[in-house]
Amino acid sequence: MRTVAKSLTDALGLVALALMRSLGSLRSPVVWFYLLAPAAAAFFIWMGLAIWGVGAVVDWLLANPPMTLLASWGLIWLANLLAWLGGWMAIFAAAYLTTALLAAILVMPLMLRHLAQGEYADVAPLGADSFVAATVNSLWAAFLFIAAWLATVPLWLIPGLGLLLPLLLMAWFNRRTFAYDALAQHANAGEWEVLRREQRQAMFLLGLLVAVLAHLPFVGLLVPALAALAYVHLGLEALRRLRGEALMVGEARLVSD
């Protein structure tokens, strides 16, 4: 029990540190440009999807279970309500997904280079082809997110799950996409496996917090790039600590020998 509590405390501490450093990074005009560019793209994506896409999504939902079942039971008003709610949630999920991919594929490398040249200059890049691997990872995560989102739509009829499931799915997507992309250039394969195992709580908690922020008006447009920024701080700090611990262990072995 103490081990679990300590692990959770360490994870919360690392997430808090990443968020504090992210706020500190906002003093740079370059970082603000990286935040606002995906947000501007997201605004036009939202407008386009809301005008031309929501009606088609609602019609599709009304023509398929479980909405057809509700209509057959005489609950047409409930079917319409849930279809419109689901349609807007689908528009939101699609807009966030598109913006997150822009942030992960285009903004993340620029933000990573900016931070790596500054406060993380001591963290040597030992990773492989980061751009190709990160792009493939982001696209695969997006495919899995869409599949999971569609598969869980019927569960949204259960009270509470309509709010909880989108948050959990988005938290998973954030962790899967940004955690790997933030470390692909700097961590080798062995280090990534260790960090993915030891920092899974911190990575998921940060993803969950970002998912909550994404549902706030206006702030949500900035969230994907903010997530990229926070995951860079979390990932590189965790890698720095991991290498420091490895160095200390190596020195201790030399002393004992």
FILO-82431 format. One line per 5 residues: their letters; for each residue y, x, z negated of N, C-alpha, C. Coordinates in steps of 0.2 Angstrom, whole numbers, plus 2048, in hexadecimal, padded with zeros to 3 digits. Example, Ala and Ser with C-alpha at 12.3 -4.5 7.8 and 13.67 -1.06 7.14 Angstrom:
as = 7E4,842,7D9,7EA,83E,7D9,7F0,842,7D9; 7F5,840,7DD,7FB,844,7DC,800,840,7D9 $
***
This chain:
mrtva = 7FA,804,800,800,800,800,806,804,800; 806,80A,7FC,80C,80E,7FC,80D,812,802; 807,813,806,808,817,80C,80B,812,811; 809,80C,811,80C,807,816,814,806,815; 815,806,80E,81C,805,80C,820,80B,80E $
ksltd = 81E,811,80D,821,817,80F,822,817,817; 81D,815,81A,81D,816,821,822,811,824; 823,80B,821,828,806,823,82F,809,821; 82F,80C,81B,836,80E,819,838,814,81E; 834,818,820,835,81E,824,837,81B,82B $
alglv = 834,816,82D,836,813,834,83D,810,834; 83E,80C,82E,845,809,82E,84A,80E,82D; 849,814,82A,84E,819,829,84F,81C,830; 84A,81D,834,84B,820,83B,84E,81B,83F; 84D,815,83F,850,810,843,858,810,841 $
alalm = 859,810,83A,860,810,838,864,816,83A; 861,81C,83A,864,822,83D,865,821,844; 861,81F,848,862,81E,84F,867,819,851; 868,814,84D,86D,80F,84E,874,812,84C; 874,816,847,87B,819,844,87D,81E,84A $
rslgs = 878,822,84C,87A,827,851,87C,824,858; 879,81E,859,87B,81A,85F,882,818,85F; 884,816,859,88B,814,858,890,81A,858; 88E,81F,856,892,825,857,892,827,85E; 88D,826,862,88E,828,869,893,824,86D $
lrspv = 894,81E,86A,899,81A,86D,8A0,81C,86E; 8A1,822,86A,8A8,825,86B,8A9,829,871; 8A3,829,875,8A4,82D,87C,8A5,828,881; 8AA,829,885,8AC,824,88B,8A6,824,890; 8A2,82A,890,89D,82A,895,897,825,893 $
vwfyl = 896,825,88C,891,820,88A,893,819,88B; 899,817,88A,89C,811,88B,89B,80F,893; 89C,813,897,89A,812,89E,893,810,89F; 88F,814,89C,887,813,89D,886,80C,89A; 889,809,895,888,803,892,88B,7FD,896 $
lapaa = 891,7FE,899,894,7F9,89C,891,7F8,8A3; 88F,7FD,8A7,88C,7FC,8AD,886,7F7,8AE; 881,7F8,8AA,87C,7F3,8AA,87E,7EC,8A7; 883,7EC,8A3,886,7E5,8A0,889,7E2,8A6; 88D,7E5,8AA,890,7E2,8B0,88B,7DF,8B5 $
aaffi = 886,7E3,8B6,880,7E1,8BA,87D,7DB,8B7; 87C,7DB,8B1,879,7D5,8AD,87D,7CF,8AE; 883,7D0,8AE,888,7CA,8AE,887,7C6,8B5; 887,7CA,8BA,886,7C7,8C1,87F,7C4,8C2; 87A,7C8,8BF,873,7C5,8BF,872,7BF,8BB $
wmgla = 875,7BE,8B5,875,7B8,8B1,878,7B2,8B5; 87E,7B4,8B8,882,7AE,8BC,87E,7AC,8C2; 87B,7B1,8C6,877,7AF,8CB,870,7AB,8CA; 86D,7AD,8C4,867,7AA,8C2,868,7A3,8BF; 86E,7A3,8BC,870,79C,8B9,871,797,8BE $
iwgvg = 875,799,8C3,877,794,8C8,871,792,8CD; 86D,797,8CF,868,796,8D4,861,795,8D1; 860,798,8CC,859,799,8C9,857,794,8C4; 85B,791,8C0,859,78E,8BA,856,787,8BC; 859,784,8C2,856,77D,8C4,84F,77E,8C7 $
avvdw = 84D,783,8CA,847,784,8CD,842,786,8C7; 844,78A,8C2,83F,78B,8BD,83E,785,8B9; 843,780,8B8,842,77A,8B4,83D,776,8B8; 83E,775,8BF,839,771,8C3,832,773,8C3; 831,77A,8C3,82B,77D,8C2,827,77B,8BC $
llanp = 82B,77C,8B6,829,77A,8B0,827,773,8AF; 82B,76F,8B2,829,767,8B1,823,765,8B5; 822,769,8BA,81C,768,8BF,815,76B,8BC; 815,76E,8B7,80F,772,8B4,80E,770,8AD; 808,771,8AB,807,770,8A3,80B,776,89F $
pmtll = 80D,774,899,80B,76E,895,810,768,896; 815,76A,89B,81A,764,89C,818,75E,89F; 813,75F,8A4,810,759,8A7,80C,755,8A1; 809,758,89D,805,755,897,80A,751,893; 810,754,891,815,750,88D,817,74A,891 $
aswgl = 818,74B,898,81B,745,89C,816,740,89C; 80F,742,89C,80A,73D,89D,809,739,896; 80B,73C,891,80B,739,88A,811,734,889; 816,734,88E,81C,730,88D,822,734,88A; 821,73B,889,826,73F,886,82A,742,88B $
iwlan = 82D,73E,890,830,741,895,836,745,893; 83A,742,88E,840,745,88B,83E,74C,888; 839,74D,885,837,753,882,835,758,887; 831,756,88C,82F,75A,892,836,75D,895; 83B,759,897,841,75B,89A,845,760,895 $
llawl = 845,75E,88F,848,763,88A,845,76A,88A; 83E,76A,889,83B,770,889,83B,774,88F; 83B,770,895,83C,773,89C,842,777,89D; 848,773,89B,84E,777,89B,84F,77C,896; 84C,77C,890,84C,781,88C,848,787,88E $
ggwma = 842,786,891,83E,78B,894,842,78E,89A; 845,78A,89E,849,78D,8A4,84E,792,8A2; 852,790,89D,857,794,89B,855,79B,898; 84F,79A,894,84C,7A0,891,849,7A4,896; 846,7A1,89C,844,7A5,8A1,849,7A9,8A5 $
ifaaa = 84F,7A6,8A6,855,7A9,8A9,857,7AF,8A4; 857,7AD,89E,859,7B3,899,855,7B9,899; 84E,7B7,899,849,7BC,899,849,7C0,8A0; 84A,7BD,8A5,84B,7C0,8AC,851,7C5,8AC; 857,7C2,8AA,85D,7C6,8AA,85C,7CC,8A5 $
yltta = 859,7CB,89F,858,7D1,89B,854,7D6,89E; 84E,7D4,8A1,849,7D8,8A4,84C,7DC,8A9; 850,7D9,8AE,853,7DD,8B3,858,7E2,8B1; 85C,7E0,8AC,861,7E5,8A9,85E,7EA,8A5; 858,7E9,8A2,855,7EE,89E,852,7F3,8A3 $
llaai = 84F,7F1,8A9,84D,7F5,8AE,852,7FA,8B1; 858,7F7,8B2,85E,7FB,8B4,85F,800,8AF; 85F,7FE,8A9,861,803,8A3,85C,808,8A3; 855,806,8A3,850,80B,8A2,84F,810,8A8; 850,80D,8AE,84F,812,8B4,855,816,8B6 $
lvmpl = 85B,812,8B6,861,816,8B8,866,819,8B3; 866,815,8AD,86B,817,8A8,868,81C,8A3; 862,81B,8A1,85E,81F,89C,85E,826,89E; 85D,828,8A4,85D,830,8A6,864,833,8A5; 869,82F,8A7,870,831,8A6,872,832,89E $
mlrhl = 870,82D,89B,871,82D,893,86D,832,890; 867,833,892,863,838,88F,866,83F,890; 868,840,896,86B,847,898,871,848,894; 875,843,893,87B,844,88F,87A,845,888; 875,842,885,874,843,87E,870,84A,87D $
aqgey = 86C,84B,882,868,851,881,86C,858,881; 871,857,885,876,85D,886,87A,85E,87F; 87A,859,87B,87F,859,875,87B,85A,86F; 87A,854,86B,877,855,864,870,856,865; 86C,856,86A,865,857,86B,864,85D,86F $
advap = 868,862,86F,868,868,874,862,86C,871; 860,86C,86B,85B,870,868,854,86D,869; 853,867,86C,84D,864,86E,84B,866,875; 847,86A,876,845,86D,87D,841,867,881; 843,867,887,840,862,88B,839,865,88E $
lgads = 833,862,88B,82D,865,88D,829,860,891; 82C,85A,893,828,855,896,827,856,89D; 823,851,8A1,822,852,8A8,827,84F,8AC; 825,84C,8B2,82A,849,8B6,82C,842,8B3; 832,843,8B0,834,83D,8AC,836,837,8B0 $
fvaat = 83A,838,8B5,83D,832,8B9,837,82E,8BC; 832,831,8BF,82D,82E,8C3,829,82A,8BD; 827,82E,8B8,822,82B,8B3,826,825,8AF; 82D,826,8AE,830,821,8AA,831,81B,8AE; 832,81C,8B5,833,816,8B9,82D,812,8BA $
vnslw = 827,815,8BB,821,812,8BB,81F,80E,8B4; 821,812,8AF,820,80E,8A8,824,808,8A7; 82A,808,8AA,82F,803,8A9,82D,7FD,8AD; 82B,7FE,8B3,828,7F9,8B8,822,7F6,8B5; 81D,7FA,8B3,817,7F7,8B0,818,7F3,8AA $
aaflf = 81D,7F5,8A6,81F,7F1,8A0,822,7EB,8A2; 826,7EB,8A7,829,7E4,8A9,824,7E0,8AC; 81F,7E2,8AF,819,7DE,8B2,815,7DB,8AC; 814,7DF,8A7,810,7DC,8A1,814,7D7,89D; 81B,7D9,89D,81F,7D4,899,81F,7CD,89D $
iaawl = 820,7CD,8A3,820,7C7,8A7,819,7C3,8A6; 814,7C7,8A7,80D,7C4,8A6,80C,7C1,89F; 80E,7C4,89A,80E,7C2,893,812,7BC,892; 818,7BC,895,81D,7B7,894,81A,7B0,897; 818,7B1,89D,815,7AB,8A0,80F,7A8,89D $
atvpl = 80B,7AD,89A,805,7AB,897,806,7A7,890; 80B,7A9,88D,80D,7A6,886,811,7A0,887; 814,79E,88D,818,798,88D,815,792,88A; 80F,790,88A,80C,78A,887,80D,78B,87F; 80C,791,87D,80D,791,875,814,790,873 $
wlipg = 819,790,877,81F,78E,875,820,787,872; 81B,783,873,81B,77C,871,81A,77C,869; 817,781,867,816,782,860,81C,783,85C; 81E,77F,857,824,780,854,825,788,851; 82A,78B,853,82C,791,850,82A,797,855 $
lglll = 825,796,859,822,79B,85E,827,79B,864; 82B,796,865,82F,796,86B,835,79B,86A; 836,79D,863,83B,7A2,862,838,7A9,860; 832,7A8,85D,82F,7AF,85B,82C,7B3,861; 828,7AF,865,825,7B2,86B,82A,7B6,86F $
plllm = 82F,7B3,872,834,7B7,876,836,7BE,872; 838,7BD,86C,83A,7C3,868,835,7C8,868; 82F,7C6,866,829,7CB,866,828,7CE,86D; 828,7CA,872,827,7CD,879,82C,7D2,87B; 832,7D0,879,838,7D4,87B,838,7DB,877 $
awfnr = 836,7DA,871,835,7E0,86C,830,7E5,86F; 82A,7E2,871,825,7E6,874,827,7EA,87B; 82B,7E6,87F,82E,7E8,885,832,7EE,884; 837,7ED,87F,83C,7F2,87D,838,7F9,87B; 833,7F8,877,830,7FE,875,82C,801,87A $
rtfay = 828,7FD,87E,824,800,884,829,804,889; 82E,801,88A,833,804,890,837,809,88D; 83B,808,888,840,80D,886,83D,813,882; 838,812,87E,835,817,87A,832,81D,87E; 82E,81B,883,82B,81F,888,831,823,88C $
dalaq = 835,81F,88F,83A,822,893,83F,827,88F; 840,826,889,844,82A,885,841,831,884; 83A,831,884,837,837,882,833,83B,888; 833,837,88E,82F,83A,893,831,841,895; 838,842,895,83A,849,897,839,84E,892 $
hanag = 839,84C,88C,839,851,886,833,852,883; 82F,84D,882,828,84E,87F,823,84F,884; 81E,854,882,818,855,886,813,84F,884; 80E,84F,888,809,84A,887,806,849,87F; 805,84F,87C,802,84F,876,807,84C,871 $
ewevl = 80E,84F,871,813,84C,86D,814,845,86E; 814,842,874,815,83B,875,810,837,872; 809,839,872,804,836,86F,805,835,867; 807,83B,864,808,83B,85D,80E,837,85B; 814,837,85F,819,833,85D,818,82B,85E $
rreqr = 814,82A,864,812,823,865,80E,820,85F; 80A,824,85C,806,822,856,80A,822,850; 80D,827,84E,811,828,848,817,824,848; 81B,823,84D,821,81F,84D,821,818,850; 81B,815,851,81A,80F,854,81E,80A,850 $
qamfl = 81E,80A,849,822,805,846,829,806,847; 82C,80C,847,833,80D,848,835,80A,850; 831,80C,854,832,80A,85B,832,802,85C; 82D,7FF,859,82D,7F8,859,832,7F4,856; 834,7F7,850,839,7F4,84C,840,7F4,850 $
lgllv = 841,7FA,853,847,7FB,857,847,7F6,85D; 841,7F5,860,841,7F0,865,842,7E9,863; 840,7E8,85D,841,7E1,85A,848,7E0,859; 84B,7E4,856,852,7E4,854,856,7E3,85B; 855,7E7,860,858,7E6,866,857,7DF,869 $
avlah = 851,7DD,868,84F,7D6,86B,853,7D1,868; 855,7D1,861,859,7CC,85E,860,7CD,860; 863,7D3,861,869,7D4,863,86A,7D1,86A; 865,7D1,86E,865,7CF,875,867,7C8,876; 865,7C4,870,866,7BD,871,86D,7BB,86E $
lpfvg = 871,7C0,86C,878,7BE,86A,87D,7BE,871; 881,7B9,871,886,7B8,876,88A,7BE,878; 88B,7C0,87E,88F,7C6,880,88C,7CC,87E; 88A,7CD,878,887,7D3,876,880,7D5,879; 87D,7CF,87B,876,7D0,87E,877,7D4,885 $
llvpa = 87D,7D3,888,87E,7D7,88F,87E,7DE,88E; 880,7E1,888,880,7E8,887,879,7EB,884; 875,7E6,882,86F,7E8,87E,86A,7ED,881; 868,7EC,888,864,7F0,88B,866,7F8,88B; 86C,7F9,88D,86F,800,88C,870,802,885 $
laala = 871,7FE,881,871,800,87A,86A,802,877; 865,7FE,87A,85F,800,878,85D,806,87A; 85F,808,881,85D,80E,884,860,814,87F; 867,813,87D,86A,818,879,867,819,872; 865,813,86F,862,814,869,85B,817,869 $
yvhlg = 857,815,86E,850,818,86F,851,820,870; 856,822,874,857,829,875,858,82D,86E; 85C,82A,86A,85D,82D,864,857,82D,85F; 854,827,85F,84E,827,85B,848,82B,85E; 847,82B,864,842,830,867,843,837,866 $
lealr = 849,839,868,84A,841,867,84B,843,860; 84D,83F,85C,84D,841,854,846,841,852; 842,83C,854,83B,83C,852,837,842,854; 839,844,85B,836,84A,85E,838,850,85A; 83E,851,859,841,856,855,83E,857,84E $
rlrge = 83D,852,84B,839,852,844,832,855,845; 82F,852,84A,828,854,84C,827,85B,84D; 82B,85E,851,82B,865,853,82D,869,84D; 831,867,848,833,86A,842,82D,86B,83D; 82A,865,83D,824,865,838,81E,86A,83B $
almvg = 81D,86A,842,818,86E,845,81A,875,844; 821,877,844,823,87E,843,822,880,83C; 823,87B,837,822,87D,830,81B,87E,82E; 816,87A,832,80F,87B,830,80D,881,833; 80F,883,839,80D,889,83C,810,88F,838 $
earlv = 816,88F,835,818,894,831,814,895,82A; 812,88F,828,80E,88F,822,807,892,823; 804,891,829,7FE,894,82A,7FF,89C,82B; 804,89E,82E,805,8A5,82E,806,8A8,828; 809,8A5,823,80A,8A8,81C,803,8A8,819 $
sd = 7FF,8A2,819,7F9,8A2,816,7F4,8A7,819; 7F5,8A9,81F,7F0,8AE,822,7F2,8B5,820 $
***
